[in-house]
Amino acid sequence: MLSLIIPVYKNEANLERLLRELVRLDEQLENDLEVVFVVDGSPDDSLRILQERVPGLFRQSQIAALSRNFGSFNAIKAGLELGRGDFFAVLAADLQEPPELAVQFYDELRRDTADIIFGYRSKRNDPWLTELFATLFWGIYRRFVVKDIPKGGVDMFGCTRRVRDLILGFPESSSSLMALLFWVGFRRRYIPYERQPRLEGQSAWTLALKLRYCLDSTFNFTDLPLRVLLAIGCLGVTTAVVLGGYISFSRLTNGIPVPGYTALALMILFFGSLMTLGMGIVGQYVWLCLQNARRRPNYLIDSTVVHDDALIRQQSIGQPR
């Protein structure tokens, strides 16, 4: 059986289309599918709509509600833990990734050709500025952090139960699930797809979340920021030398009448900016150490409803994970 994990956050507008696509997918897989919806503290009516519409649609399904919004990757981890299949796949609720990918993942995993299948974007239908920044980010990320990631980045993946168990065994906080999947190794295959434009609603993937994802994906898997700090330090020294020459020239030509200004300006320029930047970068690593030392759960499951043929089971109250 394939457990298909779908994190849900502010997807009320497109749930009807999503459910139609999933029913078609279930028929294509001859009911060999378990759909696991994880409502990630969504403030709209997504949970209510799923609770009303899902019963009877699928042979096997689950609806889990997290106690608050913990982020899409933690919602995916919650779904991975709840899934009961032999294989697992992830699908975005906005359907910008084609559901047919899950079938291709399932076929490859059943044939035992790979332990992890990644869907990578061969083409994006995003605004040009978004596409430009995404291309730059993934290009830098491939060059300095995880060299195996495809050029367009990855959003969808499928894996075996063994890989699922290993990923859930990592207790680290504020990490990148995709980077972890590359870090564990194993046999990998890649399937290209064209990212579709969003038809309903607005994306909850804001600029702030993208920046947070960028920081978590970087600081958890490389010492690149520290090496960048070293390079900036060298640049700062060069800048100080150039400006020092200008300030010294101005002092000699009486352009700066205040005694001692030259040395003071150079010291503040170089050491002030360099130390502030260095403290910020080192502080980020210290914060990650603190987060992991606390060992708080990455998410809390408020309730779970399991639909298994005619049998319906319900569990509730903050199950920590």
C-alpha positions in Angstrom: 0.0 0.0 0.0 1.1 3.6 -0.7 0.5 6.2 2.0 0.1 9.6 0.3 0.9 12.4 2.8 -0.9 15.8 2.1 -0.1 18.7 4.4 -3.1 21.2 4.5 -2.8 24.9 5.3 -5.2 27.5 4.0 -6.3 25.2 1.2 -10.1 25.6 1.6 -10.6 27.0 -1.9 -9.1 24.0 -3.7 -10.1 21.1 -1.5 -12.9 20.0 -3.8 -10.6 19.7 -6.8 -8.0 18.0 -4.7 -10.5 15.4 -3.5 -11.7 14.7 -7.1 -8.1 14.2 -8.2 -7.4 11.9 -5.2 -10.5 9.7 -6.0 -9.3 9.3 -9.6 -5.8 8.5 -8.2 -7.3 5.9 -5.8 -9.1 4.2 -8.8 -5.9 4.2 -10.8 -4.1 2.5 -8.0 -7.0 0.0 -7.6 -7.7 1.1 -4.0 -4.1 0.3 -3.0 -3.9 3.8 -1.5 -4.1 5.4 1.9 -4.6 9.2 1.9 -3.2 10.9 5.0 -4.4 14.6 5.4 -2.4 16.6 8.0 -4.2 19.9 8.8 -1.3 22.1 10.0 -3.2 24.5 12.3 -5.1 25.9 9.3 -7.2 29.0 10.3 -9.8 28.4 7.5 -12.5 25.6 7.3 -10.1 23.0 5.7 -10.4 20.6 8.7 -14.2 20.8 8.7 -14.5 20.3 5.0 -12.2 17.2 5.1 -14.1 15.7 8.1 -17.4 16.1 6.1 -16.2 15.0 2.7 -13.6 12.4 3.2 -15.6 9.6 4.8 -16.7 7.1 2.2 -14.4 8.5 -0.6 -11.4 6.3 0.0 -11.0 2.8 1.2 -8.4 3.9 3.7 -7.7 7.5 4.9 -6.7 9.5 7.9 -7.3 13.1 8.9 -4.9 14.5 11.5 -5.1 17.9 13.0 -2.0 19.5 14.6 -2.4 21.6 17.7 -1.1 24.7 15.8 0.8 25.6 12.7 4.2 23.9 12.9 5.3 24.3 9.3 4.8 22.1 6.2 7.9 19.9 6.8 6.8 19.0 10.4 3.3 18.3 9.0 4.8 15.9 6.5 6.8 14.2 9.3 3.5 13.8 11.2 1.9 12.2 8.2 4.9 9.9 7.7 4.5 8.7 11.2 0.8 8.1 10.9 1.0 6.4 7.5 0.6 2.6 7.5 1.7 1.8 4.0 4.8 -0.1 2.7 5.7 3.0 0.7 5.2 6.7 1.2 4.8 9.8 -1.0 4.1 13.5 -0.5 1.7 15.7 -2.5 1.1 19.4 -2.1 -2.6 20.3 -1.5 -2.5 23.1 -4.0 -2.0 20.6 -6.9 0.8 22.6 -8.4 2.6 19.2 -8.5 0.8 16.7 -10.7 -0.8 13.8 -8.6 0.3 11.4 -11.3 3.8 11.7 -9.9 2.6 9.6 -6.9 1.7 6.7 -9.2 5.2 6.9 -10.8 6.8 6.9 -7.4 4.8 3.9 -6.4 5.7 2.0 -9.5 9.4 2.6 -9.1 9.3 1.7 -5.4 7.4 -1.5 -5.9 9.9 -2.5 -8.6 12.6 -1.9 -6.0 14.7 0.3 -8.4 15.3 2.9 -5.7 14.8 3.6 -2.0 14.0 7.3 -2.5 12.3 8.9 -5.5 12.5 12.7 -6.1 10.3 14.7 -8.4 12.2 17.7 -9.7 10.9 20.7 -11.6 11.8 20.8 -15.2 9.7 23.9 -15.7 8.1 26.4 -13.4 4.9 28.5 -14.0 5.8 31.2 -11.5 6.3 34.9 -11.8 9.6 35.7 -13.4 11.0 37.3 -10.2 10.1 34.3 -8.1 11.6 32.0 -10.7 14.8 34.1 -10.8 15.4 34.0 -7.1 14.5 30.3 -6.9 17.1 29.6 -9.6 19.7 31.6 -7.8 19.0 29.9 -4.5 19.1 26.4 -5.8 22.2 27.1 -7.9 24.1 28.3 -4.8 22.7 25.5 -2.7 23.8 22.9 -5.2 27.2 24.5 -5.4 28.0 24.8 -1.7 25.7 22.7 0.4 24.0 19.6 -1.2 25.5 18.9 -4.6 23.0 16.2 -5.6 19.9 18.3 -5.5 18.5 18.9 -9.0 18.8 22.4 -10.6 15.1 23.2 -10.1 14.9 22.0 -6.5 12.6 19.3 -5.2 9.2 19.4 -3.4 7.8 15.9 -3.9 9.4 12.6 -2.9 8.5 9.0 -2.3 10.4 6.5 -0.1 10.3 3.1 1.4 9.2 2.3 5.0 12.9 1.8 5.9 13.8 5.3 4.8 10.7 6.7 6.6 11.8 5.0 9.8 15.3 6.5 9.6 14.1 10.0 8.9 11.6 9.9 11.8 14.5 8.7 14.1 16.4 12.0 13.7 15.5 14.2 16.7 17.0 17.4 15.3 14.9 20.6 15.3 14.4 23.3 12.6 16.0 21.1 9.9 15.3 20.6 6.2 13.5 17.4 5.4 14.6 17.5 1.8 18.2 17.9 2.7 17.9 15.1 5.2 16.7 12.8 2.4 19.8 13.6 0.4 22.0 13.3 3.5 20.9 9.7 4.3 22.1 8.5 0.9 20.6 5.1 -0.4 19.5 4.4 -4.0 17.8 7.5 -5.6 15.9 8.1 -8.8 14.7 11.4 -10.2 11.5 12.0 -12.2 11.0 15.4 -13.9 7.6 17.3 -13.9 6.3 20.6 -14.9 5.1 22.8 -12.0 1.5 24.0 -12.7 0.2 27.5 -11.9 -2.0 27.8 -8.8 -5.7 27.9 -9.8 -7.4 28.6 -6.4 -6.5 30.7 -3.4 -3.2 32.3 -2.5 0.0 30.6 -1.5 0.9 30.6 2.2 4.5 30.2 1.2 5.5 33.8 2.1 8.8 35.6 1.6 9.5 35.2 5.4 8.9 31.4 5.2 11.2 31.2 2.2 13.9 33.0 4.0 13.4 30.8 7.0 13.6 27.7 4.8 16.8 29.1 3.2 18.5 29.6 6.6 17.4 26.2 8.1 18.5 24.4 4.9 21.9 26.1 5.1 22.9 26.3 8.7 21.9 22.7 9.4 24.0 21.2 6.6 27.1 23.3 6.1 29.6 25.6 7.6 29.2 27.8 4.5 28.1 30.9 6.6 31.3 30.8 8.6 33.3 30.5 5.4 31.3 33.4 4.0 32.1 35.4 7.1 35.8 34.8 6.5 35.4 36.1 3.0 33.5 39.1 4.2 36.3 39.8 6.7 38.8 39.9 3.8 36.5 42.2 1.9 36.1 44.4 4.9 39.9 44.7 5.2 40.1 45.6 1.5 37.4 48.2 1.9 39.1 49.6 5.0 42.3 50.0 3.1 40.6 51.8 0.2 38.6 54.1 2.4 41.7 54.6 4.6 43.5 55.9 1.6 40.7 58.3 0.9 40.4 59.5 4.5 44.2 59.9 4.8 44.3 61.9 1.5 41.4 64.1 2.9 43.3 64.6 6.1 46.5 65.7 4.4 44.6 68.1 2.2 42.8 69.6 5.2 39.5 68.0 4.1 39.1 66.6 7.6 40.1 69.1 10.2 39.1 67.0 13.3 42.2 65.3 14.9 41.9 61.6 15.4 39.0 61.1 13.0 41.0 58.9 10.6 41.9 56.2 13.0 38.5 56.2 14.7 36.6 55.9 11.4 38.7 53.0 10.3 38.3 51.1 13.6 34.5 51.6 13.7 34.1 50.7 10.0 36.1 47.5 10.1 35.7 46.0 13.6 32.1 47.2 14.3 30.6 45.7 11.1 32.7 42.5 11.1 32.0 41.7 14.8 28.3 42.3 14.4 28.0 40.1 11.4 30.2 37.4 13.0 28.1 37.4 16.2 24.9 37.0 14.1 26.2 34.0 12.2 27.7 32.3 15.2 24.5 33.1 17.2 22.5 31.3 14.6 24.5 28.1 15.1 24.2 28.5 18.9 20.4 28.9 18.6 20.2 25.6 16.6 22.3 23.9 19.3 19.8 25.2 21.9 16.8 24.1 20.0 18.2 20.6 19.7 19.3 20.5 23.3 15.8 21.3 24.5 14.5 18.2 22.7 11.0 19.7 22.3 8.8 17.7 19.9 8.6 19.1 16.4 4.9 18.9 16.3 1.8 18.0 18.5 -1.1 16.0 17.1 -4.4 17.3 18.5 -6.6 14.7 16.9 -6.6 11.8 14.4 -9.6 10.2 12.6 -8.9 7.0 10.8 -11.3 5.8 8.1 -10.7 2.1 7.3 -13.4 0.7 5.1 -16.5 0.8 7.3 -14.4 1.2 10.5 -13.8 4.6 11.9 -11.5 5.2 14.8 -10.8 8.5 16.5 -8.0 9.6 18.9 -7.4 12.9 20.4 -5.3 15.0 22.8 -1.9 16.3 22.0 0.2 13.4 21.1 3.7 14.8 21.0 6.1 13.8 18.2 
